[in-house]
């Protein structure tokens, strides 16, 4: 088995554990803190719900890619999808954490059947356009890491953040601007 596929599996496992530990360490008061100002003003629980819904969607897209499809539909409005999906999810912090762990386990099971050559299969992403299946898998752990950084930044500043990449990269991703 190739080094890249092993690396991706390890990062998915390790970053999944870090994400779960991060959310487990939060107090109940923290769970009600608003993190983003855009859209519905996601709170901590909404961010974890977003991880769950996004990863579930990626699992469908990844399977589609393996079957010769392109992944995410070209016309997917990612912001609308995220808002709609998060709005349908509810649960206690413990329930959301358990669901997150199960979804990550499902992703790890998916990777168990991959071959090295699968990583280069062409794939579409609604925000990043044409990529490859391996890139999608890496995005699963990078995505969560970026949001955890946002949560820490919001906690440190004591204020919610705009949902942009400006505080990280200088690139504004807010669809309203």
N, C-alpha and C positions, 0 to 999 in steps of 0.2 A: 504494500500500500504506500502511496506517495506521501512525502513530507507535508505537502500543502493540505491535503485532506486530513491527515492526522492533526495538523496545527489547527485547522478550522474546528474539528471535533473538540479538541482540548479547550480552545477559546470559548466555544459555545457552552461547554460544561462549566468551566471556571467562571466565566462572566455571568452565567445563569446563577451560580452559587453566590457570587458577589452581590448580584441584584437582589436576590432573596434575603441575604443577610442585611443589606442596606435597609430594606423595607421593614424587616423584623426589628431592627434597632430603633425604629421611630416610636415615639410616644403616641398615645391616642390623640393628644392635642395636635401633634404634628400632622396627623392624617387629615385634619380639617384645614390645613394651611393651603391658601391659594398659591399656585406656582406660576401660572401664566395669566396674562391679562387679555389675550385675544380669545375669540370664540366664546365659549361658555365659561371661560376662566377656570381651567382645570385645577383641581386640588390634587393632593398626593394620591388619593385613591383613584382618581381619574387617570393619572399618569400610569399607574400600574395596570389599570383596565386597558389603557391604550397599548401597553406592551403585549397583553394577552390577545387583544383583537388583531393587532398588527401581525403578530407571529402566527396566529391561526390563518390569517389571510395569506401570508407568505407560504405557509405549508401547502395551501391549495395551489398557489402560483408555481411553487417548486415542482409539485407533482405534474402540473400542466406542462412545464418545461421538459421534464423527463419523458413525457408522452409526445413530444414534438411541438408543443404549443409555445407561445411567446411569454407566458407569465401573466403579469397584470394587464388588464385591458388598456388599450391606448386612451380611451376616453374616461378613465377613472379619475374623478375629482377627489384627490387624496385628502384634502381638508374636510370636504363634506363627508367622506367615508369615515374619517377618524372621529368627527363630532357625532355622527349617527351611531357608530359602533359603541363609543364610550357611553353615550346616553342610555344604551340598552343594558349595560352591565351594572350590577349592584352586588353587594355582599359586604360582610365584615372584612376587616383587614386580614384576618386569618383565612377566610374563605378565598379572598382574592389571591393571597400568597399560595395557597394550595393549588388553585387553578393555574397560576403562573408556573409553578413547578411542574405540573402535569403537562402543560403545553410545551415547555422546554424539553421535557423527557420525550415527548412525541417528535420534536424536531431532531433530537439526538438519535432516536430510533430510525427516522427517515435517513439520516446520514450514514447509518450502519450499512445500508444497501447500495450506497453510491460507489462508483468507480472513479478513478482519477480523471478519466476522459469526460465524465459528466460535468466536471467543474467548468469546462469551457463551452458548454451548451449556451447558445444565445438566449437572452432573456430581456424582457421589457420591464421597466420600472416607471410608475406614473410621474415621478419627480425627476429621476436621474436618466431617463430614456434608456438607450440600448446598453445593456451590460451582459454579464454572464452569470450562470447559476452559482458559481463560486463566490462571486461578488455579493449576490443576494444573501448567501449564508453568512458572510462576514458582516454584512449590514445588520443582521439580527443582533449580534453582540455589540457592534459599534453604536447602533441606534440607542440601545438602553444605556450605554455608557454616557452618551451625550446628554440624555435626559437626566441621569443621575447628577451630572455636572451642573445642569441647570437648577436642580433642586438644591444642591449645596450653595450655589450662588444666590438663590432666592433666600435661603435661610440666613446666609451671611449678611446680605443687604437688608433683610427684614421686609422685603417687598417682592411682589410677583414680577415676573419678567415678561416683556413682550415676546410673542411666539415668533421670533426671528432668529436667524443665525448671526445677527450683527454683533452680539456680545461675544461670539466665538470666532467668527470669520470675517465680519464686516459685510456679509452678504444678507440682505433683507429677504426673508422668505414669507413674510406676512402677505397673504393674498389681497388684503385691503389696501396695501401701499404699492 
